Amino acid sequence: MIRAPFQEIPMLQLPAKLIALLCVFLTATAAAEDLCILQEPLGQSWHNELITIPLSPAQLQSLQDQHVLVGPDNRIIPHQIVTRPPGPTVAFQISLQPDQSLTLRLVPSGTALPAAATNSAAPRISELPDRIILENSVAGVTLLKSATGKQSPLSSFLTPSGQWTQPATLTTVRKIIDCKCRITARGPVFVEAHFEARFEGDGQWTGTCRVLAGEPVVLIEESQQLDPGGELVVPLTGDKFQPTHLLHRFGKGDLGRLATWPLADGEAFLLEPWLRWWMNERQGNWFA
């Protein structure tokens, strides 16, 4: 099982992925059809990266009037409008080669070619009476709408094998007295939901979960005001999910070397958002 200590984590992404794309905006006098130029200045390859671009009023109106986002080949790039402070943006995923430059435009839908065929798993969001499920074919998360007691709003996770983990629980924290969960975004690029949990003694835990098209991760942005020492426990077992080994990078000892460890009773790994490499052999910010 995973034991994750409660700490303020601005962004948790498993596995972690960096985005360093430079977006050069066109002049304010450009037509609404000209969105931006993406340039890759670092000599790196980027695959399926999530990009959000602020929209001018004219560009927003174009998208609302059945315009679509296209690249240099005039093929539609799947996208969605995100309306939240400080202003509306358009979100999409893009891949860039080293030193590549792409001009992106907004054109009438009838003049664009269909989106390129892809094997990327489209994101889905389902709302049931007691839960919200965000998933694609390789990753997902279940959020409980009315978690109580020691239940966790972050309930279970979809693994690449297609199996879900067992429901998570909270330990050594006060009981949940109120929990709410709502959908905040749905589209071809990503789906998203927000949860808020209140605990006895005025404790609070809030978070936003996001699943993107084709990406094998769940993005979780969270904050909490809770008593120290609490843990979120995610059992990594099930009838059809019985892992036998842990893959990790050495912390203490042979720093940086990858190794496998046969799972046994007791603590398997200490997962934390930073790397205190000198503390334990199996400790860090990722494992598999």
N, C-alpha and C positions, 0 to 999 in steps of 0.2 A: 504494500500500500504506500501511497504518498502521504507524508505529513508535512504540511506547509505552515510555518508559524505566521501568525497574523502580524503584518507590518505594513506600513504605507508604501504601496508599490505603484508608481505612476503608470507603468505599462508593463504587462507581462505577455510575452510572446514565445510560444514553444513550437519550433525552435526560433531563436532570435534572428532577425533579418534587418539589415541596414538599408536605408534608402538615401542616396546622395545624388539625386538628379537635379540639374540646374534648369530652371524654367525661365526663359527670357520672354517677357511679354511684349507684344506689339504696341505701337504708339496708340494713344487715345483716339486718334483720328481714323484708325483702321475700321473697316466695315465689320458688322456684327458677325459675318461669316469667318473672319480671321480670329481664331481663338488664341493660339500661342505657338511658340517654337520650343521644342524640347531638345536640349543639347546634352551630350554625355562628355564632360570635360576631364574625367578621372582615368580614362583608359580601362574601364571595367565593363563587364557584361552584366546586364540587369534583366531579370526574367519576371514577367507578370507582376510588376510593381504597381501598387496602388498610388494613383496620382489624383490630387484634388486641385482644381483651378478656380479661382474666384471669377464670378460672372458679372459683367456689366449689365445694366438694365436691358440694353438692346440684345445682348447675347442670351439672357434669360428668356426674353420674349421670343427669340428665334427658336429655342428649344421647346417652348410651350406651343409654338405654332408649327409643330411637326418637322422641325429641322433635326438633323442627326449629326453626330460627330464622326468625321472621317479622317484618315491619314493620307499620305501622298498617293496611295493607290486608289483613292476614292472609295475604299471599302468601309462599311460602317464599323466603328469601334463601340462595343457595348458600353453603355454609360448610364448614369442616373443622376438626377438633380438632388442635391442635399440642401435643405433649407433650415439653417440654424445660425445663431450668431457666430461671427459678426456680419455674415451676409451669405447669399446663396452661392453655391459652388457646383461644379460638375465633377463627378468622380468616375474614373475609368482605370483600367489596367493596361500597362504598356511594357514592351520589351525593347531594350536598346543594346546595340553592340558598341564596342569601344569607339569613342570619337564620333558616333553617329548623331545626326541632326534630323529631326522630324518636324514638319509643319502640320499642325492640326487645324481643321476648319469645320465650320458648321454650314451644312448645305441642306436644301430641301430633300426630304426622304425619298422622293421619287427619282432623284438624279443620282443617288448613291448605289453602289454595288452591295450585295449582301455581305454580312460579316464573314470573315474567313472561317472555314471549318476548324474546329478545335476539339481536343479531348478533355478540355477543362470541365470540371464538374460544376454545374450551375448551383448557386446557393439556394436553399429552400428554407422557408420558415413556416411552422405549423403552430396554430394556437388551439389547445385543448382546454377543457374546463379547469384542469388543475395545473397545467404546465405550458411552457412555450419551448419549442424545439427548433434550434438553428443548426443547419447541417449542409454539407455537400456530400459527395460520395466517399470522401477520405477523412473528414473531421466533422465534429459537431459537439453541441453542448445542450443539455436539458436544464431549464430554469423552472423551479417550482414557484407557482404563483402565491401559495399560502403556506410557506414553510413555517413550522412551529417547533417549539422545544429545541432539540438538538439536530433537527434537520438542517441541511444547507440549501440555500437558494440555488447555488451552483451544485446541481445534483449529480449528473453523470456526464461522461464524455464518450464520443464515438471514436473508435480507433480505426486505423487504416484497414484492419482485417474485416471491418463491417460490424464488429461487436461493440456493445456499450459496456462501460464499466458499471459496477454496482453503485447504488446511491451513496453519495458522500455524507459525512456527519461532522458535527462540530464537537470538540472536546474542550473541557476546562474553560468554557465561557458561559456567561449567563444565558438563560433561555430567550429565544425569539418570542416576542409578544405581538408583532405585526410584520407582515411581509407583502410587498406589492411588486408586480412585474408587468412590463408593458413593452410592446413592439415600438421601436423608434425608427426603423428603416427597413425597406424591402425593395429589392431591385435585382437586375442582372449582374451587378458588380459585387454587392455585399448585402447581407441581412444583419440586423442588429436589434438587440433588446436590452432594456435597462431594469435593474432590480434595486429595491430599497428594503432593508431589514432593520427593525428596531428591536433592541434587547432590553431586558430588565435593567434598571439603573441608568437609563438614558443612553445606552450604547447604540451605535449605528454602524451599518455596513452597506455601502452602495457600490454599484458596479455596472459597467456596460460591456456586453459581450458582442463580438462581431465575427462573422464567418464570411470569407471572400470566395469568389469563384476560383475553383481549381487549387486552392492553397490548403496544405495539410496541417493547418494550425487554427486555433481559436485565439483571437485577440481579446484580452481582458484588461480593462482599465478600471481600477478600483480604489476606494479610500475607505478608511474605517476609524472609528473612535471606540475602542474596545479595551477591556482589561488586558494587561500583558499576559502572555502564556497560553493564549488560546490557539487551537490548531484546527485546520481543515483537513480531514482525513478522507482520501479517495481510495477505496479498495480497488486494486488492479487485478481482480479475479472475477470469474464468472463461469457458467457451465461450459462455454465454448471459448473462453479466453483464459488460458493457463500459462502465463510466461514462465520460463525456466531460468533465464539469465538476464542480467542487467548490463547494459553497455554504458560506460562512463569514461570520462577523462580524469586521470589521476590528479588529485589535489595535493595532499600531503605526500611526500616521498618523491616518486618519479614524475615530477610535475609535467603535465602536458601529454603524457603517454596514454593512448586509448587502451582500455582493458575490458574484459567481461568478468562478471562475478556471478556464481551460481546462487540463486535466490535461496534464502534460508530464513528461519524465524528471527525476529528482532528487527532492528532498524536497517533498512536496505540502503537508503540514501537520504542525505539532508539537502533538500531543495530550497534555495534562497535566491533573491534577485541580484546578489553580488557574490563575488568569489573570494571567500576567505580560505585560500588554498593551503594555509599552514595548519588548519584545524583537524581535518579528517581526510582519509584516503578517498572516501566516497562522499564528496560534498561539492556543491557548485550550483550553477544556474541551468543545467540541463542534464538529462539522462535519457536512455531509450531501453 
